[in-house]
Amino acid sequence: MINKCIHLEELLESEVSVIKQNIEEWKEFKHIKNDEKAYRSYIKNYGEWMREQYCGLICKDRHDCKLAKKYLTD
């Protein structure tokens, strides 16, 4: 059983990719002009959801990972 994330780099790369694809729309939707504030806001609102998606659905080691167990669906 894996007790720590061994795919952290891939997780972060996927999160950055999602944020980059959506940040301009997020800034407009939330009326945020500053990029840094927009990134923080996006992560605050969607960071856990992005981890859930990656760890529960994408990670190749999700079935052997103690951390991912809470994100797995039946």
Secondary structure as GFF3:
##gff-version 3
##sequence-region A 1 74
A	DSSP	alpha_helix	8	30	.	.	.	ID=ss1
A	DSSP	alpha_helix	35	53	.	.	.	ID=ss2
A	DSSP	pi_helix	54	58	.	.	.	ID=ss3
A	DSSP	three_ten_helix	62	64	.	.	.	ID=ss4
A	DSSP	three_ten_helix	69	71	.	.	.	ID=ss5
###
